[in-house]
């Protein structure tokens, strides 16, 4: 038995559709049933003594353990998490520090004080009034927000107004779209941002790169969880919000909003399996599907018609679905068109929105800079999904097309960026999972080149077989030179050189010569050597993960120097 994680779920998540305290534990099959029953009994007992008998408990089993959860009011989540930790320690006989757990009497005394310190009846009253009026609200340790963006107002949680003092008539919603999936989330958000700006909206954006309002970046970093959503939605300049909603935030804290007008799910592919009890693609799809809990019966889900996990779920959805696909002849697409449902497809290199049986051409694929003359089909797919979400949010067709035309590599640093340096094409991407890497392989095959060089590495948490398969797939696109790099920030416990050795051996087994494979300890060193190797007409495919800013600066300098020398 091992405790894996203890956390507060502030919104709908994989374990539950409400705020809750969640404990992930690894259990052997012979102890699981006994320990879970004992936990249930202990939780019911202490919750009754603490006056929380109306709360519920839930268990989600996974292959080698379980998530055990206790529902909680939003103003009692810290205390409820402590209750969960204590209950598990009480039945197993040890705490996280291997100390003897408190007795029931001691725990009740301490936890009753924690609850009293945390409870905020005025917050609960204001939230209930907002819900009665159909208004969105947000809360955390510092602020309560009623309404959103330009139609919202926030107060410190220790200085809340009385209900009659709130100008309720001024408060309201703003158009809000969610974007999730395994790959293509951030690129889709970039497309949508430009579309909304072209329509005159002040767009609030949260993403894995930054949070921004309009053209102002408020903070850089991974803001794809509920914290990023709250920051954006509390800004009173924001008239429309596009929120990237990543797997990690959904699992750690749950969905950051209770209501959205539309949600885009780009795809479901292998990534980070084994974390938080998510063991396979079906469970990963369940995580991504959490965003649809905000749609109610009338919000629109925009789904990839080529993804079987999404098709399975979308076919039984209670809300409207817009399908998108690179293949206009998919049976699902043809049937949806027949039924006059909304779809977005690529037809004869045109991106086409079909509504009520009417075809609305948006633009040609060649007009989208990130599509790279139509060769980057994964970015065309991202554009199709973005069109679907933009249409569901009510953006005009002209603004949708303009947004796609105006989204350039500078808006999407590190994602399918192409540099031309001294006549050689240099393609930079930080794809890190098999699906994303395969998309870059497809692009590399489609792009003509005299010679091809690839800079490649892999995280240590991939299996030996997966690393070998990746290396073989890379070699088989037709490479002349390979630079194998270390990735110390992603070693995941493997010793230096182990992953690089697996990549090298797999490529040798595929027919590579030893002198075609070089090793580098850092990404900038490898990129510098690649530029020295390159000749006009070559293609350099550089997977960059740890030092993307340094590499992009190096390539921009090389590009500028080449331009001055020409």
C-alpha positions in Angstrom: 0.0 0.0 0.0 1.3 3.4 -1.0 -0.3 6.9 -0.9 0.4 8.5 -4.3 -1.3 11.9 -4.1 -3.6 13.9 -2.0 -5.4 17.0 -3.5 -8.3 19.3 -3.6 -10.6 19.0 -6.6 -12.1 22.5 -7.0 -14.3 21.6 -9.9 -15.5 18.7 -12.1 -12.8 16.1 -12.5 -12.2 12.4 -13.4 -13.1 11.2 -10.0 -16.2 13.3 -9.5 -18.3 16.1 -11.0 -18.1 18.4 -7.9 -15.6 19.9 -5.5 -14.0 17.1 -3.4 -10.9 15.9 -1.6 -9.2 13.1 -3.4 -6.6 10.6 -2.3 -4.8 8.3 -4.8 -3.5 5.1 -3.3 -1.7 2.1 -4.8 -3.2 -1.1 -3.5 -2.6 -4.8 -4.1 -5.6 -6.8 -5.2 -5.8 -8.8 -1.9 -6.0 -5.7 0.3 -8.0 -3.3 -1.8 -11.5 -4.3 -0.8 -10.8 -4.5 2.9 -9.0 -1.1 3.0 -11.6 0.7 0.9 -14.4 -0.6 3.1 -12.5 0.4 6.3 -11.9 3.9 4.8 -15.6 4.3 4.0 -16.6 3.4 7.6 -14.0 5.7 9.1 -14.9 8.7 6.9 -18.6 8.3 7.6 -17.9 8.2 11.3 -15.7 11.3 11.5 -17.8 13.3 9.0 -20.9 12.7 11.2 -19.0 14.0 14.3 -17.9 17.1 12.3 -21.4 17.9 11.1 -20.6 17.0 7.5 -22.9 14.0 7.3 -24.7 15.3 4.2 -21.5 15.1 2.1 -20.9 12.0 0.0 -18.0 9.6 -0.6 -16.9 8.0 -3.9 -14.3 5.4 -5.0 -12.7 5.1 -8.5 -10.7 1.9 -9.0 -7.8 1.6 -11.4 -5.5 -1.2 -12.3 -3.2 -1.0 -9.3 -5.1 1.2 -6.9 -7.9 3.5 -6.2 -8.9 7.2 -5.8 -11.0 7.7 -2.7 -12.9 11.0 -2.5 -15.1 13.0 -0.2 -17.4 15.7 -1.5 -16.9 19.1 0.1 -18.4 22.6 0.2 -16.0 25.1 -1.6 -15.3 26.7 1.7 -14.2 23.5 3.4 -11.9 21.9 0.9 -8.7 22.2 2.9 -10.3 20.7 6.0 -11.9 18.0 4.0 -8.5 17.1 2.4 -7.1 16.8 6.0 -10.1 14.6 6.9 -9.4 12.3 4.0 -5.7 12.1 4.9 -6.4 11.3 8.5 -9.0 8.7 7.7 -6.6 6.8 5.5 -3.8 7.1 8.0 -6.2 5.9 10.8 -7.1 2.6 8.9 -3.5 1.9 7.8 -1.8 2.9 11.1 0.7 5.4 9.7 0.9 8.9 8.5 3.0 10.4 5.6 5.7 10.9 8.2 5.4 7.4 9.5 4.1 8.7 12.8 1.2 7.2 14.8 -2.1 8.7 13.6 -4.2 10.9 15.9 -7.0 9.2 17.8 -10.6 10.0 16.7 -11.0 12.4 19.6 -7.8 14.3 18.8 -8.7 14.4 15.0 -12.2 15.7 15.7 -10.9 18.5 17.9 -8.2 19.6 15.4 -10.4 19.3 12.3 -13.3 21.1 13.8 -11.0 24.1 14.4 -9.7 23.8 10.8 -13.3 23.8 9.5 -14.3 26.8 11.6 -11.3 28.8 10.4 -12.1 28.0 6.7 -15.8 28.3 6.5 -17.2 31.5 4.8 -21.0 31.6 5.0 -21.2 34.9 3.1 -19.3 33.4 0.2 -21.7 30.5 0.1 -24.7 32.8 0.3 -23.4 35.0 -2.6 -22.6 31.9 -4.7 -26.1 30.5 -4.1 -27.7 33.8 -5.1 -25.6 33.9 -8.3 -26.7 30.4 -9.2 -30.4 31.4 -8.5 -29.9 34.2 -11.0 -28.1 32.0 -13.6 -24.8 33.9 -13.2 -21.4 32.3 -13.2 -19.1 32.7 -10.2 -15.5 31.8 -9.3 -13.8 31.5 -6.0 -10.4 30.7 -4.5 -8.4 31.5 -1.4 -8.3 35.2 -2.2 -11.3 36.3 -4.2 -14.9 35.7 -5.1 -15.9 36.7 -8.6 -19.5 37.1 -9.7 -20.1 37.3 -13.5 -17.2 37.1 -15.9 -14.8 39.5 -17.7 -16.4 42.8 -18.7 -19.6 41.6 -17.0 -17.9 40.5 -13.7 -16.8 41.9 -10.4 -14.5 40.5 -7.7 -14.1 41.0 -3.9 -11.6 39.7 -1.4 -13.1 36.7 0.4 -12.7 38.5 3.8 -14.5 41.6 2.5 -17.5 40.3 0.8 -20.6 42.5 0.3 -24.1 41.7 1.5 -26.5 40.4 -1.2 -28.5 43.6 -1.6 -25.3 45.6 -2.0 -24.3 43.8 -5.2 -25.3 45.4 -8.6 -26.7 42.1 -9.9 -28.1 43.7 -13.1 -24.6 44.6 -14.3 -23.3 41.1 -13.9 -23.4 38.5 -16.6 -21.7 36.0 -18.9 -19.2 36.4 -21.7 -18.6 34.0 -24.7 -16.3 31.3 -23.4 -14.7 28.4 -25.2 -12.6 25.5 -23.9 -9.8 23.7 -25.8 -8.4 20.4 -24.8 -6.9 17.2 -26.4 -3.6 15.5 -26.5 -2.0 17.5 -29.3 -2.8 20.8 -31.1 -4.4 22.6 -28.1 -2.1 25.6 -28.0 -2.0 26.0 -31.8 -5.8 25.9 -31.8 -5.9 28.6 -29.1 -3.6 30.7 -31.2 -5.9 30.4 -34.2 -8.9 31.3 -32.1 -7.2 34.2 -30.5 -6.6 35.8 -33.9 -10.1 35.0 -35.0 -11.7 36.7 -32.0 -9.4 39.7 -32.3 -10.3 40.1 -36.0 -14.0 40.2 -34.8 -13.1 43.1 -32.4 -13.2 41.1 -29.2 -10.8 41.7 -26.3 -9.7 38.1 -25.9 -8.6 36.6 -22.6 -6.4 33.6 -23.2 -5.0 30.9 -20.8 -2.5 28.4 -22.3 0.5 26.3 -21.6 2.7 29.2 -22.7 1.1 32.2 -21.0 -2.0 34.1 -19.9 -2.9 37.2 -21.9 -5.5 39.8 -22.4 -5.6 41.4 -25.8 -2.0 41.8 -26.9 -0.7 42.0 -23.3 0.9 38.9 -21.9 0.2 39.0 -18.2 2.5 36.1 -17.2 4.5 33.4 -18.9 4.5 29.8 -17.9 2.0 26.9 -17.9 -1.4 28.5 -17.1 -3.6 25.8 -18.6 -5.3 24.9 -15.3 -8.0 26.5 -13.2 -5.7 29.2 -12.0 -5.1 30.5 -15.5 -8.9 30.4 -16.2 -9.6 32.5 -13.1 -7.0 35.0 -13.9 -8.4 35.6 -17.3 -12.1 35.6 -16.4 -11.5 38.1 -13.6 -10.0 40.7 -15.9 -12.7 43.3 -16.6 -11.3 44.1 -20.0 -12.1 40.6 -21.4 -15.1 40.3 -23.7 -14.4 36.7 -24.9 -12.3 34.0 -23.3 -10.5 31.1 -24.9 -9.2 28.7 -22.2 -6.7 25.9 -22.9 -7.6 23.1 -20.5 -4.8 20.5 -20.2 -4.8 17.0 -18.7 -2.7 18.0 -15.7 -5.0 20.7 -14.5 -8.1 18.6 -15.0 -6.6 15.8 -12.9 -5.0 17.9 -10.2 -7.7 20.5 -9.6 -10.7 19.8 -11.9 -12.3 22.0 -14.5 -12.0 25.7 -13.7 -15.4 26.8 -14.9 -18.9 25.5 -14.4 -20.3 26.8 -17.7 -19.0 27.2 -21.3 -20.6 27.9 -24.6 -18.4 25.4 -26.5 -15.6 23.0 -26.1 -13.1 21.7 -28.6 -11.4 18.3 -28.2 -8.6 18.0 -30.8 -7.7 14.3 -30.4 -6.9 11.5 -27.9 -3.4 9.9 -28.1 -1.0 8.3 -25.8 0.6 10.7 -23.3 1.4 10.6 -19.6 -0.4 7.3 -19.1 0.1 5.9 -15.6 -0.3 9.2 -13.8 -3.2 9.9 -11.4 -4.6 6.4 -12.1 -5.0 7.1 -15.8 -3.8 3.8 -17.3 -5.1 3.6 -20.9 -6.5 5.7 -23.8 -10.2 5.2 -22.7 -9.4 6.7 -19.3 -7.4 9.5 -20.9 -10.4 10.2 -23.1 -12.6 10.4 -20.0 -10.2 13.0 -18.6 -10.5 15.2 -21.8 -14.3 14.6 -21.8 -14.5 16.4 -18.5 -14.7 19.8 -20.4 -18.1 18.7 -21.8 -19.6 18.9 -18.2 -19.6 22.6 -18.7 -21.8 22.5 -21.8 -25.1 21.6 -20.2 -27.7 20.6 -22.8 -27.1 23.5 -25.2 -23.4 24.2 -25.4 -21.5 22.7 -28.4 -18.8 20.1 -28.4 -16.4 20.3 -31.4 -14.9 16.9 -31.9 -12.4 15.2 -34.2 -14.4 12.7 -36.4 -11.3 10.7 -37.1 -10.7 9.9 -33.4 -12.6 6.7 -32.4 -12.6 7.6 -28.7 -14.3 10.9 -29.4 -16.7 9.4 -31.9 -17.8 6.8 -29.4 -18.5 9.5 -26.8 -19.9 12.1 -29.2 -22.4 9.8 -30.7 -24.3 9.5 -27.4 -23.8 13.1 -26.3 -26.8 15.0 -24.9 -25.5 18.3 -26.4 -25.0 19.4 -30.0 -21.8 18.2 -31.7 -19.8 19.8 -34.5 -17.6 17.2 -36.2 -14.4 18.1 -38.1 -12.2 16.0 -40.4 -9.6 16.2 -43.1 -11.6 13.5 -44.9 -15.0 14.8 -46.2 -16.0 11.3 -47.2 -16.0 9.8 -43.8 -19.3 8.0 -43.2 -19.9 10.0 -40.0 -19.3 13.3 -41.9 -21.6 12.3 -44.7 -24.3 11.2 -42.4 -24.0 14.4 -40.3 -24.3 16.5 -43.5 -27.4 14.5 -44.5 -29.0 15.2 -41.1 -28.1 18.9 -41.5 -25.7 19.0 -38.6 -22.7 21.2 -38.5 -19.3 19.8 -39.8 -16.0 21.4 -40.8 -14.0 19.6 -43.5 -11.1 19.9 -45.9 -12.4 19.5 -49.5 -10.1 20.1 -52.5 -7.7 22.0 -50.3 -10.5 24.3 -49.1 -11.6 24.5 -45.5 -15.4 24.4 -45.6 -18.0 24.9 -42.9 -21.2 23.1 -43.6 -24.3 24.2 -41.7 -27.9 23.0 -42.3 -26.7 21.4 -45.5 -25.2 24.7 -46.8 -21.5 24.8 -47.7 -19.6 27.9 -46.5 -16.1 28.1 -47.9 -13.8 29.7 -45.3 -10.4 29.8 -47.2 -7.8 27.7 -49.0 -5.3 25.7 -47.0 -2.5 27.5 -48.7 -3.6 30.8 -47.2 -2.8 29.5 -43.7 0.9 30.2 -42.8 1.0 27.4 -40.2 -0.2 24.9 -42.8 3.1 25.3 -44.7 1.6 25.2 -48.2 -0.7 22.4 -47.2 2.1 20.1 -46.0 1.4 20.5 -42.3 -1.8 18.5 -42.3 -1.9 18.4 -38.5 -2.2 22.2 -38.5 -4.9 22.1 -41.1 -6.8 19.7 -38.7 -6.2 22.2 -35.9 -7.6 25.0 -38.1 -10.7 22.9 -38.9 -11.4 22.4 -35.2 -10.8 26.1 -34.5 -13.3 27.0 -37.2 -15.9 24.8 -35.5 -15.3 26.4 -32.1 -15.3 29.9 -33.5 -18.5 29.3 -35.3 -20.1 27.9 -32.1 -19.0 31.1 -30.3 -20.7 33.2 -33.0 -17.6 34.7 -34.7 -18.2 36.0 -38.2 -16.9 34.0 -41.2 -14.7 36.9 -42.3 -13.1 37.1 -38.9 -12.5 33.4 -38.8 -10.7 33.4 -42.2 -8.7 36.5 -41.3 -7.6 34.9 -38.0 -6.3 31.9 -39.8 -4.4 34.0 -42.3 -2.9 36.2 -39.6 -1.6 33.5 -37.3 2.1 33.2 -38.0 5.0 31.2 -36.5 5.7 34.2 -34.2 2.4 33.5 -32.5 3.3 29.9 -31.9 6.9 29.7 -30.8 8.4 26.2 -30.8 5.4 24.6 -32.7 6.1 23.8 -36.3 8.4 26.8 -36.8 10.2 27.0 -40.1 13.4 29.0 -40.7 15.2 29.3 -44.0 18.9 29.8 -43.3 21.5 30.0 -46.0 19.2 28.0 -48.3 18.4 25.2 -45.8 15.0 24.7 -44.2 15.1 24.4 -40.4 12.0 23.0 -38.9 11.6 23.3 -35.1 9.0 21.6 -32.9 8.7 20.4 -29.3 6.4 17.5 -30.0 7.0 15.0 -27.2 4.5 12.2 -27.5 4.1 9.6 -30.3 1.1 11.3 -32.0 2.7 14.7 -32.1 6.1 13.4 -33.3 4.4 11.3 -36.0 2.7 14.5 -37.4 6.2 16.1 -37.8 7.5 12.9 -39.4 4.6 13.2 -41.9 5.5 16.8 -42.6 9.2 16.0 -43.1 8.3 13.3 -45.6 6.2 15.7 -47.6 8.8 18.4 -47.7 11.4 18.0 -50.5 15.0 18.1 -49.5 18.4 17.1 -50.8 19.4 15.7 -47.4 17.7 15.4 -44.1 19.1 15.8 -40.6 17.1 15.1 -37.4 17.9 16.2 -33.8 16.1 13.8 -31.5 15.9 12.6 -27.9 13.2 11.1 -25.7 12.0 11.3 -22.1 13.1 8.5 -19.8 9.6 7.6 -18.7 8.9 5.9 -22.1 9.5 2.2 -22.2 12.6 0.7 -24.0 10.3 -0.6 -26.7 8.6 2.7 -27.2 11.9 4.5 -27.5 13.1 1.9 -30.0 9.9 2.3 -32.1 10.2 6.1 -32.1 13.8 5.8 -33.3 12.9 3.3 -36.0 10.1 5.5 -37.2 12.4 8.5 -37.4 15.1 6.7 -39.4 12.5 5.3 -41.8 11.4 8.8 -43.0 14.7 8.9 -44.9 17.5 10.6 -42.9 21.1 11.3 -43.8 22.3 12.4 -40.4 21.0 12.1 -36.9 22.0 14.0 -33.8 21.0 12.2 -30.6 20.6 14.5 -27.6 20.4 14.2 -23.9 17.3 15.4 -22.1 18.4 15.6 -18.4 15.3 17.5 -17.3 13.2 14.5 -18.5 15.5 11.7 -17.6 12.9 10.3 -15.1 15.5 8.4 -13.2 17.5 6.9 -16.2 21.3 7.4 -16.1 22.9 9.7 -18.6 23.4 8.1 -22.0 20.9 5.3 -21.5 18.0 6.7 -23.7 20.5 8.0 -26.3 22.0 4.5 -26.5 18.6 2.9 -27.1 17.9 5.4 -29.9 21.3 4.7 -31.5 21.0 1.0 -31.3 17.5 1.0 -32.8 18.7 3.1 -35.7 21.7 0.9 -36.3 19.3 -2.0 -36.4 17.4 -0.2 -39.1 20.5 0.1 -41.3 22.1 3.4 -40.2 25.9 3.6 -40.3 27.7 4.5 -37.1 29.1 7.7 -38.7 25.6 8.9 -39.5 24.8 9.1 -35.8 26.3 11.8 -33.5 25.7 12.5 -29.8 25.3 15.9 -28.1 24.9 16.7 -24.4 22.9 19.9 -25.0 20.4 21.2 -27.5 22.3 24.5 -28.4 25.5 22.5 -29.1 23.5 20.2 -31.4 21.8 23.0 -33.2 25.1 24.8 -33.8 26.6 21.6 -35.3 23.5 21.1 -37.4 23.8 24.6 -38.9 27.4 23.9 -39.7 26.5 20.6 -41.4 23.6 22.1 -43.5 23.9 23.0 -47.1 21.4 24.7 -49.5 18.4 22.5 -50.1 18.8 20.5 -46.9 16.0 20.0 -44.3 16.9 20.1 -40.6 14.2 18.6 -38.3 15.0 19.8 -34.7 13.0 18.5 -31.8 13.6 20.9 -29.0 12.3 20.5 -25.5 14.6 22.0 -22.8 16.1 25.2 -24.2 13.5 26.4 -26.7 14.1 30.1 -26.1 17.9 29.7 -26.5 17.5 27.7 -29.7 14.9 30.1 -31.3 17.2 33.1 -30.5 20.1 31.2 -32.1 18.1 30.5 -35.2 16.8 34.0 -35.5 20.3 35.3 -35.2 21.6 32.9 -37.8 18.7 33.9 -40.1 19.4 37.6 -39.7 23.1 37.1 -40.3 22.4 35.1 -43.4 20.1 37.9 -44.7 22.7 40.6 -44.1 25.4 38.5 -45.8 23.3 37.9 -48.9 
